[in-house]
Amino acid sequence: MFLSLAHAISSQYTASILEDGRHGICLRREERAMTQEERALHSIMITSAVIFIVMVMLLFAVIASPSLSPVASIADWDSDGYTNDEDVFPRDGNEWKDDDGDGVGNNGDAFPDDLNESHDSDEDGIGDNEDFFDEGDGMLRISLDLFEFIGYEDNYIQTRYYPNAWFQVMVDVDNDGVLDSTISSEVFNETRSLNDFFIVTIDIDDRATHAKFKVVAYDVWYVSANNVTDLEIIDYSPDSGVNAVEHTVELPCDASWQSDGEGDGETPDCLLAYSALTVLRP
């Protein structure tokens, strides 16, 4: 609007018609020079138009991004008592600091000084990222699910022999690589087959990333004063020279295995099925 009016003032003209005989007619524009007052008005109107456009653009910018406002830094948008320039969370009335820079405010951060942790779902003092079981105190449950006695190879002892089966579960409870805890079953006298017969549930350090364990099966020959004094390992490993299998599982875990020691030259042999599962402490 301003530019159109200025243009109208600066380019007034009149037209007249001239005859030149046989050559028809032509138009002639007569231009009139702008007065000093008109030039000043023209300049003022152009300047005003530019200022108006810039102000409109700034207004829209501030509406779209309030932080561009010159007073944004001294304002307190969330009314938490901290001005925007010192508030890491200027639109969250419950937060204003983030000491470890993890994007979670100190008030909602269970570990405000640890960049790698912010939540502790089970409130055990170990952050969820490091804790292998966020639902609470995690434990490892090892279940012996199936035992089938195969016998002695080459029939050098009667094939219908019934062993006194006995089992031990050895576990590394502190994640140092050593099987330092051993849990023993009862002695199952004169049996060739067992189902779901032994369960071990053991506490594991919640910071552990892996767990190591081994199951060993025995044929007990003699028990004295409730202690096993004479025995022989029953082989369930498919590898020659190894009677029992050692496992290292990643936590949390839910895994199962089944194997037998038949045909590897070790004797006596059995089939053993067992499983490992991470569970919540009851």
TORKOL-4160 file (C-alpha; in steps of 0.2 Angstrom, whole numbers, padded with zeros to 4 digits, m for minus):
282
<pt num="1" X="0000" Y="0000" Z="0000"/>
<pt num="2" X="0014" Y="0012" Z="0005"/>
<pt num="3" X="0024" Y="0008" Z="m0010"/>
<pt num="4" X="0010" Y="0010" Z="m0022"/>
<pt num="5" X="0006" Y="0027" Z="m0016"/>
<pt num="6" X="0024" Y="0033" Z="m0017"/>
<pt num="7" X="0024" Y="0026" Z="m0035"/>
<pt num="8" X="0009" Y="0036" Z="m0039"/>
<pt num="9" X="0016" Y="0052" Z="m0033"/>
<pt num="10" X="0033" Y="0050" Z="m0042"/>
<pt num="11" X="0026" Y="0045" Z="m0059"/>
<pt num="12" X="0012" Y="0056" Z="m0064"/>
<pt num="13" X="0010" Y="0060" Z="m0082"/>
<pt num="14" X="m0002" Y="0066" Z="m0096"/>
<pt num="15" X="m0005" Y="0060" Z="m0113"/>
<pt num="16" X="m0009" Y="0070" Z="m0129"/>
<pt num="17" X="m0013" Y="0065" Z="m0147"/>
<pt num="18" X="m0003" Y="0072" Z="m0161"/>
<pt num="19" X="m0007" Y="0070" Z="m0179"/>
<pt num="20" X="0007" Y="0069" Z="m0192"/>
<pt num="21" X="m0003" Y="0068" Z="m0208"/>
<pt num="22" X="m0001" Y="0051" Z="m0217"/>
<pt num="23" X="0009" Y="0043" Z="m0203"/>
<pt num="24" X="m0006" Y="0041" Z="m0190"/>
<pt num="25" X="m0005" Y="0046" Z="m0173"/>
<pt num="26" X="0007" Y="0043" Z="m0158"/>
<pt num="27" X="0006" Y="0045" Z="m0139"/>
<pt num="28" X="0018" Y="0056" Z="m0130"/>
<pt num="29" X="0021" Y="0055" Z="m0111"/>
<pt num="30" X="0025" Y="0071" Z="m0102"/>
<pt num="31" X="0034" Y="0068" Z="m0086"/>
<pt num="32" X="0033" Y="0080" Z="m0071"/>
<pt num="33" X="0048" Y="0082" Z="m0059"/>
<pt num="34" X="0045" Y="0078" Z="m0041"/>
<pt num="35" X="0045" Y="0092" Z="m0029"/>
<pt num="36" X="0056" Y="0092" Z="m0014"/>
<pt num="37" X="0041" Y="0089" Z="m0003"/>
<pt num="38" X="0036" Y="0074" Z="m0013"/>
<pt num="39" X="0053" Y="0066" Z="m0013"/>
<pt num="40" X="0054" Y="0068" Z="0006"/>
<pt num="41" X="0036" Y="0060" Z="0008"/>
<pt num="42" X="0041" Y="0046" Z="m0004"/>
<pt num="43" X="0057" Y="0042" Z="0006"/>
<pt num="44" X="0047" Y="0043" Z="0023"/>
<pt num="45" X="0034" Y="0031" Z="0016"/>
<pt num="46" X="0047" Y="0018" Z="0009"/>
<pt num="47" X="0056" Y="0018" Z="0026"/>
<pt num="48" X="0040" Y="0016" Z="0036"/>
<pt num="49" X="0035" Y="0002" Z="0025"/>
<pt num="50" X="0052" Y="m0007" Z="0028"/>
<pt num="51" X="0051" Y="m0004" Z="0047"/>
<pt num="52" X="0033" Y="m0011" Z="0047"/>
<pt num="53" X="0038" Y="m0027" Z="0037"/>
<pt num="54" X="0053" Y="m0030" Z="0049"/>
<pt num="55" X="0042" Y="m0027" Z="0065"/>
<pt num="56" X="0029" Y="m0040" Z="0058"/>
<pt num="57" X="0042" Y="m0053" Z="0055"/>
<pt num="58" X="0050" Y="m0050" Z="0072"/>
<pt num="59" X="0032" Y="m0052" Z="0080"/>
<pt num="60" X="0029" Y="m0069" Z="0071"/>
<pt num="61" X="0047" Y="m0075" Z="0076"/>
<pt num="62" X="0044" Y="m0071" Z="0094"/>
<pt num="63" X="0027" Y="m0079" Z="0094"/>
<pt num="64" X="0034" Y="m0095" Z="0086"/>
<pt num="65" X="0050" Y="m0095" Z="0097"/>
<pt num="66" X="0047" Y="m0086" Z="0113"/>
<pt num="67" X="0065" Y="m0089" Z="0118"/>
<pt num="68" X="0070" Y="m0075" Z="0105"/>
<pt num="69" X="0061" Y="m0062" Z="0115"/>
<pt num="70" X="0074" Y="m0050" Z="0123"/>
<pt num="71" X="0065" Y="m0053" Z="0140"/>
<pt num="72" X="0066" Y="m0072" Z="0139"/>
<pt num="73" X="0082" Y="m0074" Z="0148"/>
<pt num="74" X="0075" Y="m0065" Z="0164"/>
<pt num="75" X="0058" Y="m0073" Z="0163"/>
<pt num="76" X="0053" Y="m0088" Z="0173"/>
<pt num="77" X="0041" Y="m0098" Z="0162"/>
<pt num="78" X="0038" Y="m0112" Z="0174"/>
<pt num="79" X="0037" Y="m0102" Z="0190"/>
<pt num="80" X="0049" Y="m0113" Z="0199"/>
<pt num="81" X="0060" Y="m0098" Z="0206"/>
<pt num="82" X="0074" Y="m0100" Z="0193"/>
<pt num="83" X="0075" Y="m0088" Z="0178"/>
<pt num="84" X="0075" Y="m0096" Z="0161"/>
<pt num="85" X="0094" Y="m0092" Z="0158"/>
<pt num="86" X="0099" Y="m0102" Z="0174"/>
<pt num="87" X="0085" Y="m0116" Z="0172"/>
<pt num="88" X="0090" Y="m0131" Z="0162"/>
<pt num="89" X="0071" Y="m0135" Z="0160"/>
<pt num="90" X="0063" Y="m0118" Z="0158"/>
<pt num="91" X="0046" Y="m0126" Z="0155"/>
<pt num="92" X="0046" Y="m0139" Z="0169"/>
<pt num="93" X="0041" Y="m0133" Z="0186"/>
<pt num="94" X="0049" Y="m0148" Z="0194"/>
<pt num="95" X="0066" Y="m0147" Z="0187"/>
<pt num="96" X="0079" Y="m0134" Z="0185"/>
<pt num="97" X="0096" Y="m0143" Z="0186"/>
<pt num="98" X="0105" Y="m0158" Z="0177"/>
<pt num="99" X="0122" Y="m0160" Z="0185"/>
<pt num="100" X="0127" Y="m0176" Z="0175"/>
<pt num="101" X="0120" Y="m0170" Z="0159"/>
<pt num="102" X="0110" Y="m0185" Z="0155"/>
<pt num="103" X="0094" Y="m0176" Z="0150"/>
<pt num="104" X="0085" Y="m0181" Z="0166"/>
<pt num="105" X="0083" Y="m0167" Z="0180"/>
<pt num="106" X="0091" Y="m0170" Z="0196"/>
<pt num="107" X="0074" Y="m0171" Z="0206"/>
<pt num="108" X="0069" Y="m0186" Z="0195"/>
<pt num="109" X="0086" Y="m0194" Z="0193"/>
<pt num="110" X="0090" Y="m0208" Z="0205"/>
<pt num="111" X="0108" Y="m0206" Z="0201"/>
<pt num="112" X="0110" Y="m0187" Z="0198"/>
<pt num="113" X="0129" Y="m0188" Z="0197"/>
<pt num="114" X="0130" Y="m0203" Z="0185"/>
<pt num="115" X="0129" Y="m0200" Z="0167"/>
<pt num="116" X="0125" Y="m0218" Z="0163"/>
<pt num="117" X="0111" Y="m0221" Z="0175"/>
<pt num="118" X="0095" Y="m0211" Z="0179"/>
<pt num="119" X="0082" Y="m0225" Z="0185"/>
<pt num="120" X="0082" Y="m0238" Z="0198"/>
<pt num="121" X="0065" Y="m0247" Z="0195"/>
<pt num="122" X="0067" Y="m0260" Z="0209"/>
<pt num="123" X="0075" Y="m0247" Z="0221"/>
<pt num="124" X="0090" Y="m0259" Z="0226"/>
<pt num="125" X="0103" Y="m0245" Z="0223"/>
<pt num="126" X="0109" Y="m0252" Z="0207"/>
<pt num="127" X="0104" Y="m0242" Z="0191"/>
<pt num="128" X="0093" Y="m0251" Z="0178"/>
<pt num="129" X="0107" Y="m0250" Z="0165"/>
<pt num="130" X="0119" Y="m0260" Z="0176"/>
<pt num="131" X="0105" Y="m0271" Z="0185"/>
<pt num="132" X="0102" Y="m0287" Z="0175"/>
<pt num="133" X="0085" Y="m0289" Z="0183"/>
<pt num="134" X="0075" Y="m0272" Z="0185"/>
<pt num="135" X="0060" Y="m0280" Z="0193"/>
<pt num="136" X="0068" Y="m0283" Z="0210"/>
<pt num="137" X="0082" Y="m0294" Z="0217"/>
<pt num="138" X="0086" Y="m0306" Z="0203"/>
<pt num="139" X="0090" Y="m0324" Z="0207"/>
<pt num="140" X="0095" Y="m0339" Z="0196"/>
<pt num="141" X="0085" Y="m0355" Z="0196"/>
<pt num="142" X="0092" Y="m0371" Z="0190"/>
<pt num="143" X="0080" Y="m0385" Z="0187"/>
<pt num="144" X="0085" Y="m0403" Z="0184"/>
<pt num="145" X="0071" Y="m0409" Z="0173"/>
<pt num="146" X="0075" Y="m0427" Z="0167"/>
<pt num="147" X="0087" Y="m0440" Z="0172"/>
<pt num="148" X="0088" Y="m0457" Z="0162"/>
<pt num="149" X="0101" Y="m0470" Z="0167"/>
<pt num="150" X="0109" Y="m0478" Z="0152"/>
<pt num="151" X="0121" Y="m0490" Z="0160"/>
<pt num="152" X="0139" Y="m0496" Z="0159"/>
<pt num="153" X="0146" Y="m0498" Z="0142"/>
<pt num="154" X="0153" Y="m0515" Z="0136"/>
<pt num="155" X="0141" Y="m0523" Z="0149"/>
<pt num="156" X="0156" Y="m0525" Z="0161"/>
<pt num="157" X="0143" Y="m0522" Z="0175"/>
<pt num="158" X="0125" Y="m0529" Z="0173"/>
<pt num="159" X="0115" Y="m0519" Z="0161"/>
<pt num="160" X="0100" Y="m0519" Z="0173"/>
<pt num="161" X="0110" Y="m0510" Z="0186"/>
<pt num="162" X="0100" Y="m0497" Z="0197"/>
<pt num="163" X="0111" Y="m0483" Z="0203"/>
<pt num="164" X="0109" Y="m0473" Z="0218"/>
<pt num="165" X="0108" Y="m0456" Z="0209"/>
<pt num="166" X="0115" Y="m0440" Z="0217"/>
<pt num="167" X="0117" Y="m0423" Z="0210"/>
<pt num="168" X="0127" Y="m0407" Z="0214"/>
<pt num="169" X="0124" Y="m0390" Z="0206"/>
<pt num="170" X="0140" Y="m0379" Z="0207"/>
<pt num="171" X="0137" Y="m0360" Z="0204"/>
<pt num="172" X="0148" Y="m0344" Z="0203"/>
<pt num="173" X="0138" Y="m0333" Z="0214"/>
<pt num="174" X="0150" Y="m0317" Z="0214"/>
<pt num="175" X="0154" Y="m0317" Z="0196"/>
<pt num="176" X="0173" Y="m0320" Z="0199"/>
<pt num="177" X="0174" Y="m0335" Z="0188"/>
<pt num="178" X="0175" Y="m0348" Z="0202"/>
<pt num="179" X="0162" Y="m0361" Z="0205"/>
<pt num="180" X="0161" Y="m0356" Z="0224"/>
<pt num="181" X="0144" Y="m0362" Z="0229"/>
<pt num="182" X="0139" Y="m0381" Z="0229"/>
<pt num="183" X="0121" Y="m0387" Z="0232"/>
<pt num="184" X="0118" Y="m0405" Z="0234"/>
<pt num="185" X="0102" Y="m0415" Z="0231"/>
<pt num="186" X="0096" Y="m0430" Z="0241"/>
<pt num="187" X="0102" Y="m0447" Z="0236"/>
<pt num="188" X="0089" Y="m0456" Z="0225"/>
<pt num="189" X="0091" Y="m0474" Z="0229"/>
<pt num="190" X="0090" Y="m0487" Z="0216"/>
<pt num="191" X="0083" Y="m0477" Z="0202"/>
<pt num="192" X="0085" Y="m0477" Z="0183"/>
<pt num="193" X="0073" Y="m0462" Z="0179"/>
<pt num="194" X="0068" Y="m0446" Z="0187"/>
<pt num="195" X="0057" Y="m0431" Z="0182"/>
<pt num="196" X="0057" Y="m0413" Z="0188"/>
<pt num="197" X="0067" Y="m0419" Z="0203"/>
<pt num="198" X="0078" Y="m0405" Z="0209"/>
<pt num="199" X="0078" Y="m0386" Z="0209"/>
<pt num="200" X="0091" Y="m0374" Z="0215"/>
<pt num="201" X="0087" Y="m0355" Z="0217"/>
<pt num="202" X="0102" Y="m0345" Z="0221"/>
<pt num="203" X="0105" Y="m0326" Z="0223"/>
<pt num="204" X="0116" Y="m0318" Z="0210"/>
<pt num="205" X="0125" Y="m0301" Z="0211"/>
<pt num="206" X="0113" Y="m0289" Z="0202"/>
<pt num="207" X="0128" Y="m0281" Z="0194"/>
<pt num="208" X="0133" Y="m0297" Z="0186"/>
<pt num="209" X="0132" Y="m0299" Z="0167"/>
<pt num="210" X="0135" Y="m0318" Z="0166"/>
<pt num="211" X="0133" Y="m0333" Z="0177"/>
<pt num="212" X="0143" Y="m0349" Z="0177"/>
<pt num="213" X="0137" Y="m0366" Z="0183"/>
<pt num="214" X="0139" Y="m0384" Z="0182"/>
<pt num="215" X="0128" Y="m0399" Z="0186"/>
<pt num="216" X="0137" Y="m0416" Z="0191"/>
<pt num="217" X="0128" Y="m0433" Z="0192"/>
<pt num="218" X="0134" Y="m0447" Z="0203"/>
<pt num="219" X="0131" Y="m0465" Z="0207"/>
<pt num="220" X="0133" Y="m0467" Z="0226"/>
<pt num="221" X="0141" Y="m0483" Z="0232"/>
<pt num="222" X="0142" Y="m0480" Z="0250"/>
<pt num="223" X="0134" Y="m0467" Z="0263"/>
<pt num="224" X="0142" Y="m0466" Z="0280"/>
<pt num="225" X="0134" Y="m0455" Z="0294"/>
<pt num="226" X="0123" Y="m0446" Z="0281"/>
<pt num="227" X="0139" Y="m0442" Z="0271"/>
<pt num="228" X="0143" Y="m0448" Z="0253"/>
<pt num="229" X="0159" Y="m0457" Z="0255"/>
<pt num="230" X="0161" Y="m0467" Z="0239"/>
<pt num="231" X="0154" Y="m0463" Z="0222"/>
<pt num="232" X="0157" Y="m0462" Z="0204"/>
<pt num="233" X="0153" Y="m0448" Z="0191"/>
<pt num="234" X="0139" Y="m0453" Z="0179"/>
<pt num="235" X="0144" Y="m0446" Z="0162"/>
<pt num="236" X="0131" Y="m0435" Z="0152"/>
<pt num="237" X="0143" Y="m0425" Z="0142"/>
<pt num="238" X="0145" Y="m0429" Z="0123"/>
<pt num="239" X="0163" Y="m0424" Z="0123"/>
<pt num="240" X="0176" Y="m0437" Z="0127"/>
<pt num="241" X="0186" Y="m0435" Z="0143"/>
<pt num="242" X="0172" Y="m0423" Z="0150"/>
<pt num="243" X="0159" Y="m0430" Z="0162"/>
<pt num="244" X="0149" Y="m0414" Z="0166"/>
<pt num="245" X="0146" Y="m0398" Z="0156"/>
<pt num="246" X="0150" Y="m0381" Z="0162"/>
<pt num="247" X="0139" Y="m0367" Z="0156"/>
<pt num="248" X="0141" Y="m0348" Z="0156"/>
<pt num="249" X="0125" Y="m0339" Z="0153"/>
<pt num="250" X="0121" Y="m0321" Z="0149"/>
<pt num="251" X="0109" Y="m0313" Z="0162"/>
<pt num="252" X="0095" Y="m0312" Z="0162"/>
<pt num="253" X="0093" Y="m0329" Z="0155"/>
<pt num="254" X="0080" Y="m0342" Z="0150"/>
<pt num="255" X="0088" Y="m0358" Z="0143"/>
<pt num="256" X="0088" Y="m0377" Z="0143"/>
<pt num="257" X="0099" Y="m0391" Z="0138"/>
<pt num="258" X="0099" Y="m0410" Z="0136"/>
<pt num="259" X="0113" Y="m0422" Z="0132"/>
<pt num="260" X="0120" Y="m0439" Z="0136"/>
<pt num="261" X="0137" Y="m0447" Z="0137"/>
<pt num="262" X="0134" Y="m0462" Z="0127"/>
<pt num="263" X="0147" Y="m0468" Z="0115"/>
<pt num="264" X="0162" Y="m0457" Z="0120"/>
<pt num="265" X="0171" Y="m0471" Z="0130"/>
<pt num="266" X="0167" Y="m0464" Z="0147"/>
<pt num="267" X="0155" Y="m0474" Z="0158"/>
<pt num="268" X="0143" Y="m0475" Z="0167"/>
<pt num="269" X="0132" Y="m0465" Z="0156"/>
<pt num="270" X="0115" Y="m0455" Z="0158"/>
<pt num="271" X="0104" Y="m0443" Z="0149"/>
<pt num="272" X="0101" Y="m0427" Z="0158"/>
<pt num="273" X="0090" Y="m0412" Z="0154"/>
<pt num="274" X="0091" Y="m0396" Z="0164"/>
<pt num="275" X="0087" Y="m0377" Z="0163"/>
<pt num="276" X="0092" Y="m0360" Z="0170"/>
<pt num="277" X="0080" Y="m0346" Z="0172"/>
<pt num="278" X="0081" Y="m0328" Z="0180"/>
<pt num="279" X="0067" Y="m0326" Z="0193"/>
<pt num="280" X="0062" Y="m0313" Z="0206"/>
<pt num="281" X="0066" Y="m0316" Z="0224"/>
<pt num="282" X="0050" Y="m0322" Z="0233"/>
